[in-house]
Every structure is written in C-alpha cells, then in structure tokens.
Amino acid sequence: MTTAQAANPSWFARTEAWLDDRGKGAWIAVMVLGFIFFWPVGLALLAYMIWSKRMFSKGCRHSRRAQYHGFRAAMKPSGNTAFDAYKADTLRRLEEEQDAFEAFLQRLREAKDKQEFDAFMEDRSRAAKATNGDESLPENATPA
C-alpha cells in the first residue's frame, strides 16, 4: 500500500470506518435500510457482516481502522537510530525501485503505442497506394 492510498482511502473504506465508529447498531440499521429499499443490498450487507465477523464480535472497531493505525505507527521513529536509518534506507530504495519500474512500464507502453501507430500508418499508406493504383486506370479500361 502506498502512502497516497493510506492517506486517501476509498469511499468504501471511509464508509466502513464511519460505520465501525458508530458500532454494530449502525451496521444493523444500514442492513435493515438495505432490505427495505432494495433487498439484494440488505442481503449483501448481511453476508459482508457475517464474512467480516462484524455480526458476532463485541465491537467493530478492529477492522481497517486498525490497519491504517498500524501503517501510521510503522512510520514513527522507533527510538533505535540504527533501525530507523535501516528502515529509512530500505523505504528509499523501495521507492526508487518502484519509480524505476513505473518508468519502465511507461517506456513499454510508449513503445507499444509507437509500434501500433507505425503499423496503422503502414496499413494506411498501403491502402492509399492500392486505391491510387485503381484510380489511375480509365473507367472503360480493364486491367491486363
């Protein structure tokens, strides 16, 4: 997970965290409203609540919110300067590798686009030559 993803979670993650903050009652209320307005939504929420163990747990506050908290905690200094230096160096190296890989993918996409464009232009010029060859004959003449 990148820093941008952790800082800006999706609408689903934000909604899930909002419902978790309000507890199991909020989940049940949303599920009942889902059944009232469109029953497949209520059924999907019930299945999700059972699958994610929100239905039978004491509280809902242990889900993704704890994961985001764990990510933030991992970015704090540990107090051990050698480990913090190693962690910073490793994160920097991983970011450089990610940037290099993204640049490689961009070059790969550009090469593929250029190849497709060159093939299109070649087909177009081939079709133009074929059309020009047919138009150079008089209308009443037949090719030999």
Secondary structure, DSSP 8 states (H G I E B T S, - for coil): --HHHHHS--HHHHHHHHHHHH-HHHHHHHHHHHHHH-HHHHHHHHHHHHHTT-SSSS-STTSHHHHHHHHHHHHS--S-HHHHHHHHHHHHHHHHHHHHHHHHHHHHHHHHHHHHHHHHHHHHHHHHHHHHHHHTS-SS----
